Amino acid sequence: MTVKVSIDIDREFTVKADASTAFALLADVPASGAHFPKVEALTDQGDNTFLWEMEKVGLGDHAIQTVYACKYSADEAACEVTWTPVKGEGNGVVSGKWEITEGDGVTNLKLTTSAQLTLPLPGLLKLAISPVVKHEFSAMVDEYIDNLKGALA
């Protein structure tokens, strides 16, 4: 049996670095990914496609690992970095976008991402597990943002 969990994240924050510096970091998937917590492996599959393998997380008697692949596209003129899911890779389907805008002495960053995870857990656990998985994912994104703020200070 499996449990499907859907997660939507929207975060906005500012950094001191200029927009071109922020864009350069966010468009460089390995460099940006190095700031994301609990990544076991980030594998370049070519054609700006990357396979993400997260560390295993214990949930009660179960250990789960999230694995997914995304194809990235960086549009410097629009100051956007987008990613779309690669179907059939792992147990996650993840898409999203960075929007980068120059502000008054700061750069505004907006992260929008959606994930659908299919976890090998009994269906009866869905009500208990779904909030835990959403909280864990959200906490990792918040830590990622804190790490990016430090890198782009």
C-alpha positions in Angstrom: 0.0 0.0 0.0 1.0 3.6 -0.5 0.1 7.0 0.8 0.1 10.1 -1.4 1.0 13.4 0.2 0.7 16.7 -1.6 2.7 19.7 -0.5 2.5 23.3 -1.7 5.1 25.9 -0.6 5.1 29.6 -1.2 7.9 31.7 0.4 9.1 35.2 -0.3 12.2 36.9 1.3 14.9 39.4 0.6 18.6 39.1 0.3 21.4 41.7 0.1 23.0 40.3 -3.0 22.1 41.9 -6.3 19.6 40.1 -8.6 22.3 38.8 -11.0 24.3 37.2 -8.1 21.1 35.6 -6.7 20.1 34.4 -10.2 23.6 32.9 -10.8 23.3 30.9 -7.6 19.7 29.7 -8.0 20.3 28.8 -11.7 23.3 26.6 -10.8 21.4 23.6 -9.5 24.4 21.8 -7.8 25.5 25.1 -6.1 22.0 25.9 -5.0 21.3 22.3 -4.0 24.3 22.3 -1.8 22.3 24.6 0.5 19.4 22.3 0.8 19.4 20.1 3.9 19.3 16.3 4.1 20.3 15.7 0.5 22.0 12.3 0.2 22.8 12.6 -3.5 22.2 15.1 -6.3 23.0 13.5 -9.6 23.4 15.3 -12.9 21.5 13.3 -15.5 22.5 15.7 -18.4 20.4 18.2 -20.3 20.0 20.3 -17.0 18.1 17.4 -15.4 18.9 16.3 -11.9 18.0 13.4 -9.7 17.5 14.3 -6.0 17.8 11.5 -3.4 17.0 12.7 0.1 18.2 11.1 3.3 16.0 8.4 4.8 13.7 9.7 7.5 12.3 7.4 10.2 8.5 7.7 10.8 7.7 5.3 13.6 8.5 1.8 12.4 9.0 3.0 8.8 11.9 4.6 7.1 11.1 6.5 4.0 13.3 8.2 1.3 12.1 10.8 -1.2 13.6 10.4 -4.7 12.6 12.6 -7.7 14.1 14.2 -10.8 13.5 17.6 -12.3 14.5 19.4 -15.5 15.6 22.9 -14.8 15.3 26.0 -17.0 16.9 29.3 -16.3 15.6 32.5 -18.0 18.1 35.3 -17.2 16.0 37.9 -19.1 13.0 37.1 -17.0 15.1 36.4 -13.8 13.3 33.1 -13.3 14.4 29.6 -12.7 11.8 26.9 -13.2 11.8 23.1 -12.7 9.4 20.5 -14.0 9.1 16.9 -13.0 10.7 14.0 -14.9 8.0 11.3 -14.8 8.9 7.8 -13.7 11.8 8.8 -11.6 11.5 7.9 -7.9 8.5 8.4 -5.7 8.1 12.2 -6.0 6.8 14.6 -8.6 8.1 18.1 -7.9 7.7 21.4 -9.8 8.4 25.0 -9.0 9.8 28.3 -9.8 12.1 31.0 -8.4 11.2 34.6 -9.3 14.0 37.2 -8.7 13.3 40.9 -8.7 15.5 43.8 -7.8 14.2 45.9 -4.9 15.3 49.1 -3.2 18.8 48.0 -2.1 17.8 44.4 -1.8 16.8 41.5 -4.1 13.3 39.9 -3.6 13.2 36.2 -4.0 9.9 34.2 -4.4 9.9 30.4 -4.2 6.8 28.5 -5.3 7.0 24.7 -5.4 4.6 21.8 -5.4 5.4 18.2 -4.5 3.4 15.0 -4.7 5.1 12.2 -2.8 4.1 8.5 -2.9 5.2 6.8 0.2 5.3 3.1 0.9 3.1 3.2 4.0 -0.2 1.6 4.9 -3.2 3.7 3.9 -4.4 3.7 7.5 -1.4 5.9 8.3 -2.3 8.7 5.9 -4.1 10.9 8.5 -1.2 10.6 10.9 1.7 10.7 8.4 0.6 13.4 6.0 0.9 16.3 8.5 4.3 15.0 9.7 5.7 14.8 6.1 4.3 18.2 5.2 5.9 19.7 8.4 9.3 18.0 7.6 9.3 19.2 4.0 8.3 22.7 5.1 11.1 22.8 7.7 13.7 21.7 5.1 12.6 24.5 2.8 12.8 27.0 5.6 16.4 25.8 6.4 17.2 26.0 2.7 16.0 29.6 2.6 18.0 30.4 5.8 21.1 28.9 4.1 20.5 30.9 0.9 20.1 34.1 2.9 23.5 33.5 4.5 25.1 32.7 1.1 23.5 35.8 -0.5 24.2 38.2 2.4 
